Amino acid sequence: MIKEMRITTVEELMPLLADQAYRPNLKRNRCNYVYRGMPNADYKMVTTLRRNCKELERTLEPAILKNFAKYAVIEDPSVANSVWRQMILGQHHGLPTRLLDWTHSALVALHFATSEENLEQMSAHDGVIWRIDIDELHSLLPEKYQAIMRANKAEVFSVDMLTQATDNLTQYDSDMGDHAMVVLEPPSINQRIVNQYAFFSVIPLPMRDLEEFLDRCTENTVKYVLDRRLRWRVRDMLDQLNMSERIVYPGLDGLSKWIARHYFVKHE
């Protein structure tokens, strides 16, 4: 079941930002939640592969990855040996993939929920932050996958662990069906992945509607709706906390995005 919470004041952000249960075994406050921020609460969580290839995604995905690997091997030879590495590197560079971006940082998710290509739209619609529970999702996995996690004493999959289970997309889809998915921590192939505290969910193709799956199969999923009238206020707060484009997109591109928004003139 998806729980929806509406945020209309800065104070109401605290349950999201302090979302850490106490774990007696660690004597620390830590939770295995990841977050996804989007600028419009009406947007559906859809992979770039599905958005790009629509009903032909199953047919076109192998060709997309094969052609990407053929040329990307010059940049990263490891992509020749792993379909998961092909996806991760491709996702970073705009390739249509079945991966969906998440972050372990609620602040990073808030950044994306208060970012717009057209800043005139900041007050036109609500933003959204999704929260999912990795532990809950991985409890739904087939035993083969759970055994690999136990053997590695891990709570989230690495590329090598997922490869142990399968490096075949058809097998992965058969294993997951529409009732499970893996959450993957990518290797730190660049500073952007590190700064964004990035994770990916690997969406099986039979899972036609991710939100329907989360509503049907989970209890800890939360949809935080950020009121449109609060978005600029939260945006300014995040800038003060040094959470901006120049952090999540290291380099001159992010710096330029941040400067452009910093000097954006709002119409009343």
Secondary structure, 3 states (H helix, E strand, C coil): CEEEEEECCHHHHHHHHCCCCEECCCCEECCCEEEEEECCCCCCCCCHHHHHHHHHHHHHHHHHHHHHHHHHCCCCHHHHHCHHHHHHHHHHCCCCCCEEEEECCHHHHHHHHCCCCCHHHCCCCCEEEEEEEHHHHHCCCCHHHHHHHHHCCCCCECHHHHHHHCCCHHHHHHHHCCCCCEEECCCCCCHHHHHCCEEEEECCCCCCCHHHHHHHHCCCEEEEEECHHHHHHHHHHHHHCCCCHHHHCCCHHHHHHHHHHHCCCCCC
